[in-house]
Amino acid sequence: MNHLLHSCRLALALFVAAAASASHAAPQSTSVAMPTRLERVAAAGELRVCIWPQYYSVTYRNPKTRLLSGIDIDIANELARELGVTVRFVDSSFVQFIDKLNTDACDIAMHAIGISPERQTRVQFTRPYLRSDFYAITSKSSSIHTWSDLDQPGRVIAVLQGTVMEPVLRQRLQHATMLLVQPPRSHAQEVESGRADAFITDFPFSRRMLDLTDWARLIAPPQPFHPTDYAYALARGDRSLLERVDAFVAAIRKDGRLRRFAQAHRLEDIVLAD
């Protein structure tokens, strides 16, 4: 009897020891799901929005008052109101916005970003809300009077680095020389100073030149040259905020808010409203 009891106790001790060893050798996973981008925005109570503060009618900072205005300032505030958070605008540019998104300096870039194949490999876009073609700005004293006068031998055409105009003009200019302008230098300054004959821009920025200068003259293409859809950009990966903003853009396109925002900043000619 004692021998049997001893054998049972020994077997139980060996079982407990083996179970303890197995428990230490393979600890149970206790992974915790990371919050989504949308959840992080809600928890922070703040939407960080990258802007280019020189973008007239879009995200423009008045040099005298330092106040921001433009269609995307209005839309960002409306989006934040729906999300129940505040907005913090983060200064950026077309050269910087992808890095700022990918390094988490902002949650979304909202400054009428042209959709291009190259950009689509690096960021994800919402549905578009504006569409603009290319325009040229030259001086009133220039001998350039038509679109065909631009791509001629001896001409210097300025393009701002990082814009959708840069890769397109690299391919399309056959005779003129492209001058790539790096911020903080301005392509407008290159024309005003005489270092360039014209610069290529879009509809909103062309309005700035006509409204705020007395030397600029607009040259429009006689037929569509390179119409480009504009949207908002987010870092690739998590799609929670993208899907929420996409639904928001769809709603304001349909219910008239987008058109009202565009009319307030004289952009109704390029708005994509349903």
Buried (B, 14 or more C-beta within 10 A) or exposed (E): EEEEEEEEEEEEEEEEEEEEEEEEEEEEEEEEEEEBBBBBBBEEEBBBBBBBBBBBBBBBBEEEEEEBBBBBBBBBBBBBEEBEBEBBBBBBBBBBBBEBBEEEBBBBBBBBBBBBEEBEEBBBBBBBBBBBBBBBBBBEEBEBEEBEBBBBEEBBBBBBBBBBBBBBBEEBBEEBEBBEBEBEEBBBEBBBEEEBBBBBBBBBBBBBBEEEBEBBBBBBBEEEBBEBBBBBBBBBEBBBBBEBBBEBBBEBBEEEBBBBBBEBBEBBEBBBBE
